[in-house]
């Protein structure tokens, strides 16, 4: 890919993404915003990511770092937008202001459903993570998160991870955790929500 995230938290997500097909689902509504570039990326059946970049140095002009974003005609009004930069649900498909004053790049995820639950479980020595919608169905998309593992005899160890484009994440339980009970915490980078369970061998 020719594209690269500025945000190091999204390195694992970047490996899962592919260039988006067709038109970008987001559009710039400000006719004077010539320096704004939108890049859309496919993350599986249920998600598209849009990266908004400002090619101009905005340090001397705060107004230039704020742009109004709308939606292409094919985007349904019930579509949900997540702001990965702030780890929050932006809301349904309504025009919004993209603030580029703190960073020249912001990342948004576009999903047809809301992330309701994070499911963590241990099967055959493998830690599994999936994100579920309101119907309890797996969201088939690459979704980034922070994974923290902590056993009774060690300090918590955190890393950034991502489900694959089918919505699955599987990792072997580290041998360093031994057979003692261990806490596993997953924090979504789309919502900021955390889920924690204690794994027992």
C-alpha positions as CSV (number, residue, x, y, z in Angstrom):
1,X,0.0,0.0,0.0
2,X,1.2,3.5,-0.7
3,X,-0.8,4.8,2.3
4,X,0.5,4.9,5.9
5,X,-1.1,5.9,9.2
6,X,0.5,8.6,11.3
7,X,-0.9,7.0,14.4
8,X,1.3,4.1,15.6
9,X,-1.6,2.5,17.4
10,X,-3.0,1.5,14.0
11,X,0.0,-0.3,12.6
12,X,-1.7,-3.7,12.8
13,X,-4.8,-2.4,11.3
14,X,-2.9,-1.0,8.3
15,X,-1.6,-4.5,7.5
16,X,-5.2,-5.7,7.0
17,X,-6.5,-2.9,4.8
18,X,-6.8,-2.7,1.0
19,X,-7.5,0.2,-1.3
20,X,-11.3,0.9,-1.4
21,X,-13.3,0.3,-4.5
22,X,-15.5,2.9,-6.1
23,X,-16.3,6.3,-4.7
24,X,-15.2,7.4,-1.2
25,X,-18.2,7.4,1.2
26,X,-17.2,10.7,2.7
27,X,-16.9,14.0,0.8
28,X,-15.6,17.5,1.7
29,X,-18.4,20.1,1.7
30,X,-16.1,23.1,1.9
31,X,-15.3,24.2,-1.7
32,X,-12.2,26.2,-0.5
33,X,-10.7,23.1,1.2
34,X,-8.3,22.3,-1.6
35,X,-5.6,20.9,0.7
36,X,-7.8,18.2,2.2
37,X,-7.3,14.7,0.9
38,X,-9.6,11.7,1.6
39,X,-8.4,8.1,1.3
40,X,-10.8,5.2,1.7
41,X,-9.7,1.7,2.5
42,X,-11.6,-1.6,2.7
43,X,-11.5,-3.5,5.9
44,X,-13.8,-6.4,5.1
45,X,-17.5,-6.9,4.6
46,X,-18.6,-4.6,7.4
47,X,-16.2,-1.7,7.5
48,X,-14.6,1.0,5.4
49,X,-12.0,3.4,6.8
50,X,-11.6,6.9,5.6
51,X,-8.4,8.9,6.3
52,X,-8.6,12.7,6.2
53,X,-5.3,14.5,5.6
54,X,-4.5,18.1,5.4
55,X,-1.5,18.6,3.0
56,X,-0.9,22.1,4.2
57,X,0.9,23.1,7.4
58,X,-1.9,24.4,9.6
59,X,0.2,25.8,12.5
60,X,-0.3,29.4,11.4
61,X,-4.0,29.1,10.4
62,X,-6.4,27.4,12.8
63,X,-9.4,28.0,10.4
64,X,-7.6,26.0,7.7
65,X,-7.5,23.0,10.1
66,X,-11.3,22.7,10.3
67,X,-13.4,21.2,7.5
68,X,-17.0,20.1,7.1
69,X,-17.4,16.5,6.0
70,X,-20.6,15.1,4.4
71,X,-21.5,11.8,2.7
72,X,-21.8,10.4,-0.8
73,X,-25.3,9.9,-2.0
74,X,-25.1,6.1,-1.7
75,X,-24.4,6.2,2.1
76,X,-27.5,5.3,4.1
77,X,-28.6,7.6,6.9
78,X,-28.4,4.7,9.4
79,X,-24.7,4.2,8.7
80,X,-22.5,4.7,11.8
81,X,-19.3,6.6,11.9
82,X,-16.5,6.0,14.5
83,X,-13.7,8.5,15.2
84,X,-10.5,6.5,15.8
85,X,-8.5,9.5,16.6
86,X,-10.7,10.3,19.7
87,X,-11.9,6.7,20.2
88,X,-15.5,7.6,20.1
89,X,-18.8,7.0,18.2
90,X,-19.2,10.0,15.9
91,X,-22.8,9.1,15.3
92,X,-25.1,8.4,12.3
93,X,-24.4,9.7,8.8
94,X,-24.8,13.4,9.3
95,X,-22.4,16.2,8.3
96,X,-19.7,17.0,10.9
97,X,-16.7,19.1,11.5
98,X,-13.3,17.4,11.2
99,X,-10.8,19.2,13.4
100,X,-7.3,18.9,12.1
101,X,-5.8,21.5,14.4
102,X,-4.1,18.9,16.7
103,X,-3.1,16.5,13.9
104,X,-2.9,16.7,10.1
105,X,-4.6,13.3,9.9
106,X,-7.8,11.8,11.3
107,X,-9.2,8.4,10.8
108,X,-12.8,7.4,10.7
109,X,-14.5,4.0,10.4
110,X,-17.8,3.5,8.6
111,X,-19.9,0.5,9.7
112,X,-23.5,-0.6,9.0
113,X,-24.0,-1.7,12.6
114,X,-23.0,-0.5,16.1
115,X,-20.3,-2.3,18.1
116,X,-22.2,-3.6,21.1
117,X,-20.0,-6.3,22.7
118,X,-16.4,-7.4,22.9
119,X,-16.2,-11.2,23.3
120,X,-13.0,-12.7,24.7
121,X,-12.5,-16.4,25.3
122,X,-9.8,-19.0,25.6
123,X,-10.1,-22.1,23.4
124,X,-7.4,-24.8,23.0
125,X,-4.8,-22.5,24.5
126,X,-5.7,-19.7,22.1
127,X,-7.0,-16.2,23.1
128,X,-9.9,-15.3,20.8
129,X,-11.4,-11.8,20.4
130,X,-14.4,-10.8,18.3
131,X,-16.7,-7.8,18.2
132,X,-20.4,-8.3,18.1
133,X,-23.4,-6.2,17.0
134,X,-26.7,-5.8,18.8
135,X,-27.9,-9.2,17.5
136,X,-24.9,-11.0,18.8
137,X,-23.5,-11.4,15.3
138,X,-19.7,-11.1,14.6
139,X,-18.8,-7.9,12.8
140,X,-16.8,-9.1,9.8
141,X,-14.2,-6.3,9.6
142,X,-10.7,-5.4,10.7
143,X,-11.2,-3.6,14.0
144,X,-8.2,-2.4,16.0
145,X,-7.9,-2.7,19.8
146,X,-5.4,-2.5,22.7
147,X,-4.7,-5.9,24.2
148,X,-3.4,-6.1,27.8
149,X,-2.3,-9.4,29.4
150,X,-1.5,-9.7,33.1
151,X,-0.8,-12.7,35.2
152,X,-0.5,-13.1,39.0
153,X,3.3,-13.1,38.8
154,X,4.0,-10.4,36.3
155,X,3.4,-6.8,35.2
156,X,0.7,-6.0,32.7
157,X,1.9,-6.1,29.1
158,X,0.0,-4.1,26.4
159,X,0.2,-4.2,22.7
160,X,-1.9,-3.0,19.8
161,X,-3.7,-5.6,17.8
162,X,-6.5,-6.0,15.2
163,X,-9.1,-8.5,14.1
164,X,-8.7,-9.8,10.5
165,X,-11.1,-8.7,7.7
166,X,-13.4,-11.6,8.7
167,X,-13.6,-10.2,12.3
168,X,-11.4,-12.8,14.0
169,X,-8.4,-12.4,16.3
170,X,-6.5,-15.4,17.6
171,X,-3.3,-15.5,19.5
172,X,-1.6,-18.2,21.5
173,X,-1.6,-17.7,25.2
174,X,2.0,-16.6,26.0
175,X,4.1,-19.3,27.7
176,X,5.4,-16.6,30.1
177,X,1.9,-16.5,31.7
178,X,2.2,-20.0,32.8
179,X,-0.8,-21.9,34.1
180,X,-1.8,-19.3,36.6
181,X,-5.1,-17.3,36.1
182,X,-4.5,-14.3,33.9
183,X,-6.4,-11.1,33.2
184,X,-7.1,-10.2,29.6
185,X,-8.3,-6.7,28.8
186,X,-9.4,-5.6,25.4
187,X,-10.0,-1.8,24.7
188,X,-11.6,-0.9,21.4
189,X,-9.8,1.9,19.5
190,X,-13.2,2.7,17.9
191,X,-15.2,3.3,21.1
192,X,-12.7,3.3,24.0
193,X,-14.8,0.6,25.6
194,X,-13.0,-2.1,27.6
195,X,-13.9,-5.7,28.3
196,X,-11.9,-7.8,30.8
197,X,-12.0,-11.5,31.7
198,X,-9.8,-13.8,33.8
199,X,-8.5,-16.8,31.9
200,X,-7.9,-20.1,33.7
201,X,-6.1,-23.0,32.1
